[in-house]
Amino acid sequence: MPVQKFRSVEAMDAAATLPRPGDIEAFLRHCARYWAMAPRVYPRGVFRLRSLEDADRLSAGHRLAER
């Protein structure tokens, strides 16, 4: 797909965007792969950590909890 440059939002609206055949199927396969490897449950809240080691421990705990 070629890169297009626009000078205004109106020019973007007027541009033709026609997907190539097969693009939708490739996009859906990509989405399925993403959701297959994404965690099922995300931890709630914001964590403030003092070091990278603390972050690694927290991350390892979340990875173990999801399996």
C-alpha positions in Angstrom: 0.0 0.0 0.0 1.5 3.3 -1.0 2.1 6.1 1.5 -0.2 9.2 1.1 0.4 12.7 2.4 -2.5 15.0 3.2 -2.6 18.7 3.8 -5.9 18.7 5.6 -8.5 16.4 7.2 -10.9 17.1 4.4 -8.3 15.7 1.9 -8.1 12.6 4.0 -11.8 12.1 3.9 -11.8 12.4 0.2 -9.1 9.8 -0.4 -10.2 6.4 -1.7 -9.4 3.5 0.6 -10.1 0.2 -1.0 -8.7 -2.9 0.8 -7.0 -5.4 -1.3 -8.6 -8.9 -1.4 -7.3 -11.0 1.4 -6.4 -8.1 3.7 -9.4 -8.7 6.0 -8.5 -12.4 6.4 -4.9 -11.6 7.2 -6.0 -9.0 9.7 -8.4 -11.5 11.4 -5.6 -14.1 11.6 -3.3 -11.5 13.2 -6.0 -10.7 15.7 -6.5 -14.3 16.6 -2.8 -14.8 17.1 -2.7 -11.8 19.4 -5.6 -12.9 21.5 -4.1 -16.4 21.8 -1.0 -15.0 23.4 -2.5 -12.1 25.4 -3.1 -12.7 29.1 -6.7 -13.5 30.0 -6.8 -11.4 33.1 -4.9 -8.2 33.7 -3.9 -7.1 37.2 -6.0 -4.1 38.5 -4.4 -0.9 39.6 -1.2 1.0 39.1 2.0 -0.4 40.6 4.8 1.8 41.8 8.0 -0.2 42.0 11.4 0.9 43.4 13.6 -1.3 41.1 13.7 -3.4 38.0 14.0 -6.5 40.2 10.7 -5.7 41.9 9.1 -5.2 38.5 10.6 -8.6 37.3 9.2 -10.4 40.4 5.8 -8.8 39.9 5.8 -9.7 36.2 6.8 -13.3 36.9 4.0 -13.6 39.4 1.4 -12.5 36.9 2.8 -14.9 34.3 2.5 -17.8 36.7 -1.0 -16.8 37.8 -2.4 -16.8 34.3 -1.4 -20.4 33.5 
